[in-house]
């Protein structure tokens, strides 16, 4: 850590800002099908939730993709909203989890909980090696 701090001190202001942005930014992409009412507030809310809940994995996760869909279109059936969350982990294959529920939000939160558990396990395996 001391080496990083001493190198950081030698950077100019622009280099420091760019390094901080790189270190704290996790790219989050939200995708919805034509049957899910998305919009910028929907995407912004889900992106913020992802960043808040998965912030502790910033060191290993480079990108998160969220896919929300309505499996039955205009028909209303139980558990027809599906959320797939895919995490791109450095030097590993992508990790994906899926959840279905009655609403896009519920499916999202269920998938998010699954992703947290999978990433916790992944971090533990990385620490073991």
C-alpha positions in Angstrom: 0.0 0.0 0.0 2.9 2.4 0.8 4.2 1.9 -2.8 0.8 2.8 -4.3 0.5 5.9 -2.0 4.0 7.1 -2.9 3.4 6.6 -6.6 0.0 8.3 -6.3 1.7 11.4 -4.7 3.9 11.7 -7.8 1.0 11.9 -10.2 -0.3 15.3 -11.3 -3.8 16.3 -10.6 -5.3 15.0 -13.8 -3.6 11.6 -13.4 -4.9 11.4 -9.8 -8.5 12.2 -10.9 -8.4 9.6 -13.7 -7.0 6.9 -11.4 -9.7 7.6 -8.8 -12.4 7.4 -11.4 -11.0 4.1 -12.8 -10.8 2.7 -9.3 -14.3 3.6 -8.2 -16.2 3.1 -11.4 -18.0 -0.1 -12.1 -19.7 0.1 -15.5 -23.4 -0.8 -15.2 -25.6 -1.4 -18.2 -29.3 -1.8 -17.9 -31.3 -3.5 -20.8 -35.1 -4.0 -20.9 -37.3 -5.6 -23.5 -40.1 -3.8 -25.3 -42.6 -5.1 -22.7 -40.9 -3.4 -19.7 -41.4 0.3 -19.2 -37.8 1.4 -18.6 -36.7 4.9 -19.1 -33.8 6.9 -17.6 -35.2 6.9 -14.1 -35.6 3.1 -14.1 -32.1 2.6 -15.4 -30.6 5.2 -13.1 -32.3 3.7 -10.0 -31.1 0.1 -10.9 -27.6 1.4 -11.7 -27.4 3.1 -8.3 -28.7 0.1 -6.5 -26.1 -2.1 -8.2 -23.3 0.3 -7.4 -24.4 0.6 -3.8 -24.9 -3.1 -3.2 -21.9 -4.4 -5.1 -19.4 -1.6 -4.3 -17.3 -4.0 -2.2 -16.6 -6.0 -5.3 -15.2 -3.0 -7.3 -11.7 -4.6 -7.2 -12.7 -7.6 -9.2 -15.9 -6.6 -11.1 -15.3 -4.5 -14.2 -18.9 -4.5 -15.6 -22.4 -5.5 -14.7 -25.2 -6.0 -17.2 -28.8 -6.2 -16.1 -31.4 -7.7 -18.5 -35.0 -7.2 -17.5 -37.8 -8.8 -19.5 -41.4 -9.8 -19.5 -41.6 -13.5 -20.5 -45.3 -13.4 -21.5 -45.6 -9.9 -23.1 -49.1 -8.5 -22.6 -50.4 -11.5 -20.7 -50.2 -11.3 -17.0 -49.1 -14.5 -15.4 -47.3 -15.3 -12.1 -43.6 -14.9 -12.1 -43.4 -13.7 -15.7 -40.9 -10.9 -15.1 -37.3 -12.1 -15.4 -34.0 -10.4 -14.4 -30.6 -11.7 -15.4 -27.6 -10.0 -13.9 -24.2 -10.7 -15.4 -21.0 -9.7 -13.7 -17.7 -9.5 -15.6 -15.0 -10.5 -13.2 -11.3 -9.8 -14.0 -9.5 -12.9 -15.3 -12.6 -15.0 -14.9 -15.5 -16.2 -17.0 -18.6 -13.9 -16.7 -21.0 -14.9 -13.8 -24.7 -14.8 -14.4 -27.7 -15.2 -12.1 -31.4 -15.3 -13.0 -34.6 -14.5 -11.0 -38.2 -14.4 -11.8 -41.1 -12.7 -10.0 -44.4 -10.9 -10.4 -42.7 -7.5 -10.9 -39.4 -6.3 -12.6 -38.3 -4.7 -9.3 -38.8 -7.9 -7.3 -37.0 -10.0 -9.9 -34.2 -7.4 -9.9 -33.7 -7.5 -6.1 -33.8 -11.3 -6.0 -31.2 -11.5 -8.7 -29.1 -8.9 -6.9 -29.2 -11.0 -3.7 -28.1 -14.0 -5.7 -25.3 -12.1 -7.3 -24.0 -10.9 -4.0 -23.8 -14.5 -2.7 -22.0 -15.7 -5.9 -19.5 -12.8 -5.7 -18.9 -13.5 -2.0 -18.0 -17.1 -2.9 -15.9 -16.0 -5.8 -13.9 -13.6 -3.6 -13.3 -16.3 -1.1 -12.1 -18.7 -3.8 -9.7 -16.0 -5.1 -8.3 -15.4 -1.6 -7.7 -19.2 -1.2 -5.4 -19.2 -4.2 
